[in-house]
């Protein structure tokens, strides 16, 4: 995640590691939920909105499957839709 000032200049970055490979669905959901709550709390503390980038990994995954199967598997296990929905739920609790 990145924080910017009102002009869009980068203030700082923070990485939230989410290792979901080898985890059960419940473990993955809990990890993603905790990260989303952390992100929403930091945005609220800073008084800033959350902006989500629409990502599409299909082309990259197809390229990696032939050369780097382990990396392709990591992309496959990345639960992008779950992350987005968890962030929306944490940031907008009245919409649940």
N, CA, C and O atoms as a Tinker XYZ file with bonds, in Angstrom:
   384  protein
     1  N      0.850000   -1.151000    0.000000    73     2
     2  CA     0.000000    0.000000    0.000000    64     1     3
     3  C      0.899000    1.217000    0.000000    63     2     4     5
     4  O      2.018000    1.184000    0.512000    81     3
     5  N      0.396000    2.282000   -0.577000    73     3     6
     6  CA     1.157000    3.520000   -0.677000    64     5     7
     7  C      0.309000    4.673000   -0.154000    63     6     8     9
     8  O     -0.910000    4.691000   -0.325000    81     7
     9  N      0.964000    5.624000    0.480000    73     7    10
    10  CA     0.278000    6.826000    0.942000    64     9    11
    11  C      0.818000    8.011000    0.157000    63    10    12    13
    12  O      2.025000    8.157000   -0.033000    81    11
    13  N     -0.097000    8.846000   -0.290000    73    11    14
    14  CA     0.295000   10.031000   -1.053000    64    13    15
    15  C     -0.238000   11.285000   -0.362000    63    14    16    17
    16  O     -1.146000   11.220000    0.466000    81    15
    17  N      0.343000   12.417000   -0.720000    73    15    18
    18  CA    -0.196000   13.680000   -0.228000    64    17    19
    19  C     -1.324000   14.131000   -1.144000    63    18    20    21
    20  O     -1.675000   13.418000   -2.084000    81    19
    21  N     -1.888000   15.284000   -0.891000    73    19    22
    22  CA    -3.052000   15.730000   -1.668000    64    21    23
    23  C     -2.724000   16.014000   -3.127000    63    22    24    25
    24  O     -3.632000   16.163000   -3.944000    81    23
    25  N     -1.437000   16.092000   -3.467000    73    23    26
    26  CA    -1.028000   16.328000   -4.847000    64    25    27
    27  C     -0.658000   15.030000   -5.574000    63    26    28    29
    28  O     -0.311000   15.047000   -6.755000    81    27
    29  N     -0.736000   13.916000   -4.858000    73    27    30
    30  CA    -0.397000   12.622000   -5.454000    64    29    31
    31  C      1.060000   12.245000   -5.300000    63    30    32    33
    32  O      1.499000   11.248000   -5.872000    81    31
    33  N      1.824000   13.019000   -4.538000    73    31    34
    34  CA     3.232000   12.704000   -4.295000    64    33    35
    35  C      3.348000   11.631000   -3.225000    63    34    36    37
    36  O      2.650000   11.674000   -2.211000    81    35
    37  N      4.217000   10.686000   -3.451000    73    35    38
    38  CA     4.395000    9.564000   -2.543000    64    37    39
    39  C      4.950000   10.033000   -1.202000    63    38    40    41
    40  O      5.968000   10.723000   -1.148000    81    39
    41  N      4.278000    9.653000   -0.130000    73    39    42
    42  CA     4.744000    9.943000    1.225000    64    41    43
    43  C      5.472000    8.719000    1.782000    63    42    44    45
    44  O      6.540000    8.839000    2.382000    81    43
    45  N      4.886000    7.556000    1.576000    73    43    46
    46  CA     5.495000    6.335000    2.087000    64    45    47
    47  C      4.773000    5.105000    1.571000    63    46    48    49
    48  O      3.690000    5.195000    0.993000    81    47
    49  N      5.388000    3.963000    1.790000    73    47    50
    50  CA     4.796000    2.690000    1.376000    64    49    51
    51  C      4.857000    1.718000    2.541000    63    50    52    53
    52  O      5.664000    1.866000    3.459000    81    51
    53  N      4.002000    0.742000    2.482000    73    51    54
    54  CA     3.976000   -0.322000    3.479000    64    53    55
    55  C      3.534000   -1.602000    2.779000    63    54    56    57
    56  O      2.598000   -1.596000    1.979000    81    55
    57  N      4.204000   -2.671000    3.083000    73    55    58
    58  CA     3.866000   -3.953000    2.485000    64    57    59
    59  C      3.191000   -4.826000    3.529000    63    58    60    61
    60  O      3.691000   -4.987000    4.642000    81    59
    61  N      2.069000   -5.376000    3.160000    73    59    62
    62  CA     1.371000   -6.314000    4.034000    64    61    63
    63  C      1.514000   -7.688000    3.394000    63    62    64    65
    64  O      0.870000   -7.980000    2.386000    81    63
    65  N      2.346000   -8.516000    3.971000    73    63    66
    66  CA     2.581000   -9.842000    3.415000    64    65    67
    67  C      1.390000  -10.759000    3.622000    63    66    68    69
    68  O      0.908000  -10.917000    4.744000    81    67
    69  N      0.921000  -11.356000    2.556000    73    67    70
    70  CA    -0.205000  -12.282000    2.623000    64    69    71
    71  C      0.196000  -13.586000    1.944000    63    70    72    73
    72  O      0.059000  -13.728000    0.729000    81    71
    73  N      0.682000  -14.515000    2.717000    73    71    74
    74  CA     1.052000  -15.812000    2.163000    64    73    75
    75  C     -0.145000  -16.722000    2.328000    63    74    76    77
    76  O     -0.421000  -17.208000    3.424000    81    75
    77  N     -0.855000  -16.950000    1.240000    73    75    78
    78  CA    -2.063000  -17.771000    1.291000    64    77    79
    79  C     -1.835000  -19.171000    0.745000    63    78    80    81
    80  O     -2.684000  -20.047000    0.912000    81    79
    81  N     -0.707000  -19.389000    0.100000    73    79    82
    82  CA    -0.434000  -20.708000   -0.473000    64    81    83
    83  C     -0.313000  -21.742000    0.647000    63    82    84    85
    84  O      0.438000  -21.548000    1.604000    81    83
    85  N     -1.049000  -22.826000    0.520000    73    83    86
    86  CA    -1.000000  -23.894000    1.503000    64    85    87
    87  C     -1.920000  -23.666000    2.695000    63    86    88    89
    88  O     -1.946000  -24.483000    3.616000    81    87
    89  N     -2.666000  -22.582000    2.694000    73    87    90
    90  CA    -3.587000  -22.282000    3.792000    64    89    91
    91  C     -4.985000  -22.775000    3.443000    63    90    92    93
    92  O     -5.336000  -22.898000    2.270000    81    91
    93  N     -5.771000  -23.054000    4.465000    73    91    94
    94  CA    -7.166000  -23.427000    4.233000    64    93    95
    95  C     -7.936000  -22.167000    3.842000    63    94    96    97
    96  O     -7.428000  -21.055000    3.982000    81    95
    97  N     -9.150000  -22.343000    3.356000    73    95    98
    98  CA    -9.968000  -21.187000    2.983000    64    97    99
    99  C    -10.245000  -20.296000    4.181000    63    98   100   101
   100  O    -10.240000  -19.071000    4.061000    81    99
   101  N    -10.485000  -20.904000    5.337000    73    99   102
   102  CA   -10.745000  -20.111000    6.539000    64   101   103
   103  C     -9.507000  -19.338000    6.985000    63   102   104   105
   104  O     -9.611000  -18.186000    7.406000    81   103
   105  N     -8.344000  -19.967000    6.893000    73   103   106
   106  CA    -7.103000  -19.282000    7.256000    64   105   107
   107  C     -6.842000  -18.123000    6.303000    63   106   108   109
   108  O     -6.448000  -17.038000    6.730000    81   107
   109  N     -7.060000  -18.354000    5.015000    73   107   110
   110  CA    -6.868000  -17.309000    4.015000    64   109   111
   111  C     -7.821000  -16.142000    4.267000    63   110   112   113
   112  O     -7.421000  -14.979000    4.215000    81   111
   113  N     -9.075000  -16.463000    4.539000    73   111   114
   114  CA   -10.072000  -15.427000    4.805000    64   113   115
   115  C     -9.680000  -14.604000    6.030000    63   114   116   117
   116  O     -9.829000  -13.382000    6.023000    81   115
   117  N     -9.182000  -15.254000    7.076000    73   115   118
   118  CA    -8.768000  -14.553000    8.293000    64   117   119
   119  C     -7.563000  -13.645000    8.039000    63   118   120   121
   120  O     -7.528000  -12.510000    8.515000    81   119
   121  N     -6.583000  -14.142000    7.291000    73   119   122
   122  CA    -5.399000  -13.339000    6.982000    64   121   123
   123  C     -5.771000  -12.102000    6.166000    63   122   124   125
   124  O     -5.316000  -10.995000    6.454000    81   123
   125  N     -6.594000  -12.303000    5.158000    73   123   126
   126  CA    -7.015000  -11.200000    4.304000    64   125   127
   127  C     -7.857000  -10.205000    5.110000    63   126   128   129
   128  O     -7.697000   -8.993000    4.964000    81   127
   129  N     -8.731000  -10.708000    5.942000    73   127   130
   130  CA    -9.562000   -9.835000    6.767000    64   129   131
   131  C     -8.736000   -8.980000    7.718000    63   130   132   133
   132  O     -9.007000   -7.790000    7.875000    81   131
   133  N     -7.730000   -9.576000    8.353000    73   131   134
   134  CA    -6.856000   -8.829000    9.258000    64   133   135
   135  C     -6.090000   -7.741000    8.509000    63   134   136   137
   136  O     -5.947000   -6.624000    9.006000    81   135
   137  N     -5.601000   -8.067000    7.320000    73   135   138
   138  CA    -4.875000   -7.078000    6.518000    64   137   139
   139  C     -5.795000   -5.943000    6.087000    63   138   140   141
   140  O     -5.393000   -4.779000    6.090000    81   139
   141  N     -7.023000   -6.276000    5.717000    73   139   142
   142  CA    -7.986000   -5.252000    5.288000    64   141   143
   143  C     -8.341000   -4.315000    6.431000    63   142   144   145
   144  O     -8.442000   -3.104000    6.234000    81   143
   145  N     -8.529000   -4.863000    7.613000    73   143   146
   146  CA    -8.839000   -4.036000    8.782000    64   145   147
   147  C     -7.664000   -3.114000    9.103000    63   146   148   149
   148  O     -7.865000   -1.946000    9.436000    81   147
   149  N     -6.444000   -3.632000    9.004000    73   147   150
   150  CA    -5.251000   -2.824000    9.238000    64   149   151
   151  C     -5.157000   -1.673000    8.239000    63   150   152   153
   152  O     -4.861000   -0.537000    8.610000    81   151
   153  N     -5.410000   -1.977000    6.983000    73   151   154
   154  CA    -5.366000   -0.956000    5.930000    64   153   155
   155  C     -6.439000    0.116000    6.165000    63   154   156   157
   156  O     -6.155000    1.309000    6.056000    81   155
   157  N     -7.662000   -0.303000    6.485000    73   155   158
   158  CA    -8.758000    0.634000    6.723000    64   157   159
   159  C     -8.481000    1.511000    7.937000    63   158   160   161
   160  O     -8.782000    2.704000    7.922000    81   159
   161  N     -7.911000    0.932000    8.981000    73   159   162
   162  CA    -7.583000    1.702000   10.186000    64   161   163
   163  C     -6.525000    2.749000    9.893000    63   162   164   165
   164  O     -6.616000    3.881000   10.368000    81   163
   165  N     -5.514000    2.372000    9.106000    73   163   166
   166  CA    -4.463000    3.338000    8.768000    64   165   167
   167  C     -5.026000    4.468000    7.914000    63   166   168   169
   168  O     -4.662000    5.626000    8.119000    81   167
   169  N     -5.894000    4.162000    6.974000    73   167   170
   170  CA    -6.506000    5.192000    6.134000    64   169   171
   171  C     -7.373000    6.124000    6.978000    63   170   172   173
   172  O     -7.363000    7.339000    6.778000    81   171
   173  N     -8.121000    5.555000    7.920000    73   171   174
   174  CA    -8.978000    6.373000    8.775000    64   173   175
   175  C     -8.128000    7.280000    9.668000    63   174   176   177
   176  O     -8.454000    8.454000    9.845000    81   175
   177  N     -7.052000    6.751000   10.226000    73   175   178
   178  CA    -6.160000    7.541000   11.070000    64   177   179
   179  C     -5.551000    8.701000   10.285000    63   178   180   181
   180  O     -5.429000    9.814000   10.798000    81   179
   181  N     -5.171000    8.429000    9.037000    73   179   182
   182  CA    -4.572000    9.462000    8.183000    64   181   183
   183  C     -5.628000   10.396000    7.598000    63   182   184   185
   184  O     -5.295000   11.458000    7.072000    81   183
   185  N     -6.905000   10.003000    7.687000    73   183   186
   186  CA    -7.977000   10.823000    7.114000    64   185   187
   187  C     -7.944000   10.850000    5.599000    63   186   188   189
   188  O     -8.238000   11.867000    4.970000    81   187
   189  N     -7.578000    9.702000    5.021000    73   187   190
   190  CA    -7.441000    9.616000    3.565000    64   189   191
   191  C     -8.307000    8.494000    3.005000    63   190   192   193
   192  O     -8.587000    7.513000    3.694000    81   191
   193  N     -8.732000    8.645000    1.743000    73   191   194
   194  CA    -9.529000    7.590000    1.118000    64   193   195
   195  C     -8.651000    6.408000    0.695000    63   194   196   197
   196  O     -7.429000    6.516000    0.599000    81   195
   197  N     -9.304000    5.302000    0.452000    73   195   198
   198  CA    -8.623000    4.119000   -0.076000    64   197   199
   199  C     -8.944000    4.029000   -1.562000    63   198   200   201
   200  O    -10.105000    4.103000   -1.964000    81   199
   201  N     -7.912000    3.869000   -2.361000    73   199   202
   202  CA    -8.071000    3.711000   -3.806000    64   201   203
   203  C     -7.562000    2.324000   -4.170000    63   202   204   205
   204  O     -6.440000    1.957000   -3.821000    81   203
   205  N     -8.388000    1.555000   -4.872000    73   203   206
   206  CA    -8.019000    0.197000   -5.265000    64   205   207
   207  C     -7.732000    0.152000   -6.758000    63   206   208   209
   208  O     -8.523000    0.638000   -7.566000    81   207
   209  N     -6.612000   -0.426000   -7.115000    73   207   210
   210  CA    -6.242000   -0.571000   -8.520000    64   209   211
   211  C     -6.802000   -1.879000   -9.060000    63   210   212   213
   212  O     -6.666000   -2.928000   -8.430000    81   211
   213  N     -7.426000   -1.814000  -10.214000    73   211   214
   214  CA    -7.944000   -3.024000  -10.859000    64   213   215
   215  C     -6.776000   -3.761000  -11.512000    63   214   216   217
   216  O     -6.124000   -3.228000  -12.410000    81   215
   217  N     -6.518000   -4.973000  -11.062000    73   215   218
   218  CA    -5.387000   -5.749000  -11.564000    64   217   219
   219  C     -5.883000   -6.959000  -12.342000    63   218   220   221
   220  O     -6.897000   -7.564000  -11.992000    81   219
   221  N     -5.154000   -7.307000  -13.406000    73   219   222
   222  CA    -5.482000   -8.484000  -14.206000    64   221   223
   223  C     -4.203000   -9.293000  -14.386000    63   222   224   225
   224  O     -3.269000   -8.857000  -15.060000    81   223
   225  N     -4.172000  -10.472000  -13.777000    73   223   226
   226  CA    -2.974000  -11.308000  -13.800000    64   225   227
   227  C     -3.014000  -12.400000  -14.855000    63   226   228   229
   228  O     -2.080000  -13.199000  -14.926000    81   227
   229  N     -4.051000  -12.471000  -15.676000    73   227   230
   230  CA    -4.208000  -13.586000  -16.609000    64   229   231
   231  C     -3.041000  -13.713000  -17.583000    63   230   232   233
   232  O     -2.523000  -14.812000  -17.787000    81   231
   233  N     -2.624000  -12.608000  -18.184000    73   231   234
   234  CA    -1.539000  -12.658000  -19.169000    64   233   235
   235  C     -0.223000  -13.049000  -18.491000    63   234   236   237
   236  O      0.521000  -13.885000  -19.006000    81   235
   237  N      0.059000  -12.445000  -17.343000    73   235   238
   238  CA     1.292000  -12.741000  -16.626000    64   237   239
   239  C      1.326000  -14.196000  -16.174000    63   238   240   241
   240  O      2.364000  -14.853000  -16.256000    81   239
   241  N      0.191000  -14.695000  -15.698000    73   239   242
   242  CA     0.116000  -16.075000  -15.251000    64   241   243
   243  C      0.387000  -17.037000  -16.407000    63   242   244   245
   244  O      1.103000  -18.024000  -16.241000    81   243
   245  N     -0.181000  -16.751000  -17.569000    73   243   246
   246  CA     0.029000  -17.604000  -18.741000    64   245   247
   247  C      1.495000  -17.624000  -19.147000    63   246   248   249
   248  O      2.021000  -18.671000  -19.524000    81   247
   249  N      2.164000  -16.464000  -19.072000    73   247   250
   250  CA     3.584000  -16.403000  -19.420000    64   249   251
   251  C      4.433000  -17.198000  -18.433000    63   250   252   253
   252  O      5.374000  -17.884000  -18.832000    81   251
   253  N      4.104000  -17.106000  -17.154000    73   251   254
   254  CA     4.903000  -17.772000  -16.125000    64   253   255
   255  C      4.692000  -19.272000  -16.072000    63   254   256   257
   256  O      5.585000  -19.995000  -15.629000    81   255
   257  N      3.545000  -19.763000  -16.506000    73   255   258
   258  CA     3.260000  -21.196000  -16.415000    64   257   259
   259  C      4.287000  -22.039000  -17.146000    63   258   260   261
   260  O      4.586000  -23.156000  -16.724000    81   259
   261  N      4.829000  -21.520000  -18.236000    73   259   262
   262  CA     5.805000  -22.302000  -18.999000    64   261   263
   263  C      7.226000  -22.144000  -18.466000    63   262   264   265
   264  O      8.025000  -23.076000  -18.558000    81   263
   265  N      7.549000  -20.980000  -17.913000    73   263   266
   266  CA     8.925000  -20.743000  -17.486000    64   265   267
   267  C      9.140000  -20.840000  -15.982000    63   266   268   269
   268  O     10.176000  -21.333000  -15.536000    81   267
   269  N      8.175000  -20.376000  -15.201000    73   267   270
   270  CA     8.308000  -20.359000  -13.739000    64   269   271
   271  C      7.009000  -20.858000  -13.092000    63   270   272   273
   272  O      6.208000  -20.051000  -12.618000    81   271
   273  N      6.797000  -22.164000  -13.070000    73   271   274
   274  CA     5.530000  -22.692000  -12.551000    64   273   275
   275  C      5.253000  -22.312000  -11.094000    63   274   276   277
   276  O      4.095000  -22.127000  -10.720000    81   275
   277  N      6.298000  -22.192000  -10.266000    73   275   278
   278  CA     6.088000  -21.835000   -8.860000    64   277   279
   279  C      5.519000  -20.418000   -8.751000    63   278   280   281
   280  O      4.616000  -20.175000   -7.950000    81   279
   281  N      6.035000  -19.492000   -9.541000    73   279   282
   282  CA     5.520000  -18.122000   -9.520000    64   281   283
   283  C      4.100000  -18.064000  -10.073000    63   282   284   285
   284  O      3.277000  -17.297000   -9.573000    81   283
   285  N      3.804000  -18.849000  -11.080000    73   283   286
   286  CA     2.448000  -18.902000  -11.630000    64   285   287
   287  C      1.473000  -19.420000  -10.573000    63   286   288   289
   288  O      0.343000  -18.941000  -10.472000    81   287
   289  N      1.916000  -20.399000   -9.788000    73   287   290
   290  CA     1.089000  -20.950000   -8.726000    64   289   291
   291  C      0.829000  -19.894000   -7.647000    63   290   292   293
   292  O     -0.270000  -19.828000   -7.098000    81   291
   293  N      1.838000  -19.068000   -7.343000    73   291   294
   294  CA     1.659000  -18.001000   -6.359000    64   293   295
   295  C      0.618000  -16.999000   -6.845000    63   294   296   297
   296  O     -0.209000  -16.538000   -6.058000    81   295
   297  N      0.650000  -16.661000   -8.117000    73   295   298
   298  CA    -0.339000  -15.734000   -8.670000    64   297   299
   299  C     -1.726000  -16.370000   -8.616000    63   298   300   301
   300  O     -2.711000  -15.692000   -8.322000    81   299
   301  N     -1.804000  -17.662000   -8.897000    73   299   302
   302  CA    -3.093000  -18.352000   -8.857000    64   301   303
   303  C     -3.670000  -18.371000   -7.452000    63   302   304   305
   304  O     -4.882000  -18.256000   -7.271000    81   303
   305  N     -2.805000  -18.517000   -6.458000    73   303   306
   306  CA    -3.298000  -18.601000   -5.092000    64   305   307
   307  C     -3.597000  -17.221000   -4.508000    63   306   308   309
   308  O     -4.203000  -17.122000   -3.441000    81   307
   309  N     -3.186000  -16.169000   -5.187000    73   307   310
   310  CA    -3.473000  -14.818000   -4.710000    64   309   311
   311  C     -4.950000  -14.530000   -4.927000    63   310   312   313
   312  O     -5.433000  -14.497000   -6.059000    81   311
   313  N     -5.645000  -14.326000   -3.846000    73   311   314
   314  CA    -7.100000  -14.181000   -3.883000    64   313   315
   315  C     -7.482000  -12.713000   -4.058000    63   314   316   317
   316  O     -7.955000  -12.073000   -3.118000    81   315
   317  N     -7.278000  -12.190000   -5.245000    73   315   318
   318  CA    -7.485000  -10.771000   -5.516000    64   317   319
   319  C     -8.914000  -10.325000   -5.221000    63   318   320   321
   320  O     -9.110000   -9.283000   -4.596000    81   319
   321  N     -9.907000  -11.082000   -5.651000    73   319   322
   322  CA   -11.301000  -10.697000   -5.414000    64   321   323
   323  C    -11.638000  -10.695000   -3.929000    63   322   324   325
   324  O    -12.396000   -9.845000   -3.462000    81   323
   325  N    -11.078000  -11.642000   -3.190000    73   323   326
   326  CA   -11.312000  -11.685000   -1.749000    64   325   327
   327  C    -10.673000  -10.482000   -1.062000    63   326   328   329
   328  O    -11.242000   -9.925000   -0.123000    81   327
   329  N     -9.498000  -10.085000   -1.528000    73   327   330
   330  CA    -8.814000   -8.929000   -0.954000    64   329   331
   331  C     -9.648000   -7.674000   -1.175000    63   330   332   333
   332  O     -9.870000   -6.905000   -0.239000    81   331
   333  N    -10.107000   -7.463000   -2.393000    73   331   334
   334  CA   -10.900000   -6.269000   -2.720000    64   333   335
   335  C    -12.186000   -6.230000   -1.908000    63   334   336   337
   336  O    -12.527000   -5.190000   -1.344000    81   335
   337  N    -12.904000   -7.347000   -1.839000    73   335   338
   338  CA   -14.167000   -7.353000   -1.094000    64   337   339
   339  C    -13.925000   -7.163000    0.403000    63   338   340   341
   340  O    -14.737000   -6.530000    1.077000    81   339
   341  N    -12.834000   -7.694000    0.931000    73   339   342
   342  CA   -12.520000   -7.514000    2.351000    64   341   343
   343  C    -12.159000   -6.066000    2.667000    63   342   344   345
   344  O    -12.549000   -5.538000    3.709000    81   343
   345  N    -11.415000   -5.428000    1.770000    73   343   346
   346  CA   -11.069000   -4.021000    1.982000    64   345   347
   347  C    -12.328000   -3.161000    1.942000    63   346   348   349
   348  O    -12.505000   -2.268000    2.771000    81   347
   349  N    -13.195000   -3.435000    0.979000    73   347   350
   350  CA   -14.450000   -2.673000    0.896000    64   349   351
   351  C    -15.287000   -2.873000    2.156000    63   350   352   353
   352  O    -15.873000   -1.917000    2.664000    81   351
   353  N    -15.350000   -4.091000    2.660000    73   351   354
   354  CA   -16.130000   -4.378000    3.862000    64   353   355
   355  C    -15.523000   -3.701000    5.085000    63   354   356   357
   356  O    -16.255000   -3.199000    5.938000    81   355
   357  N    -14.194000   -3.681000    5.181000    73   355   358
   358  CA   -13.534000   -3.059000    6.328000    64   357   359
   359  C    -13.621000   -1.536000    6.270000    63   358   360   361
   360  O    -13.735000   -0.872000    7.300000    81   359
   361  N    -13.565000   -0.990000    5.059000    73   359   362
   362  CA   -13.566000    0.459000    4.909000    64   361   363
   363  C    -14.970000    1.040000    4.965000    63   362   364   365
   364  O    -15.150000    2.192000    5.360000    81   363
   365  N    -15.952000    0.266000    4.577000    73   363   366
   366  CA   -17.344000    0.732000    4.527000    64   365   367
   367  C    -18.223000   -0.254000    5.294000    63   366   368   369
   368  O    -19.016000   -0.965000    4.678000    81   367
   369  N    -18.103000   -0.317000    6.623000    73   367   370
   370  CA   -18.837000   -1.329000    7.377000    64   369   371
   371  C    -20.348000   -1.207000    7.286000    63   370   372   373
   372  O    -21.055000   -2.190000    7.508000    81   371
   373  N    -20.855000   -0.036000    6.970000    73   371   374
   374  CA   -22.307000    0.107000    6.879000    64   373   375
   375  C    -22.856000   -0.531000    5.597000    63   374   376   377
   376  O    -24.073000   -0.675000    5.474000    81   375
   377  N    -22.006000   -0.917000    4.642000    73   375   378
   378  CA   -22.445000   -1.527000    3.387000    64   377   379
   379  C    -22.536000   -3.037000    3.467000    63   378   380   381
   380  O    -22.956000   -3.676000    2.503000    81   379
   381  N    -22.160000   -3.615000    4.573000    73   379   382
   382  CA   -22.120000   -5.081000    4.690000    64   381   383
   383  C    -23.469000   -5.697000    4.568000    63   382   384
   384  O    -23.598000   -6.919000    4.645000    81   383
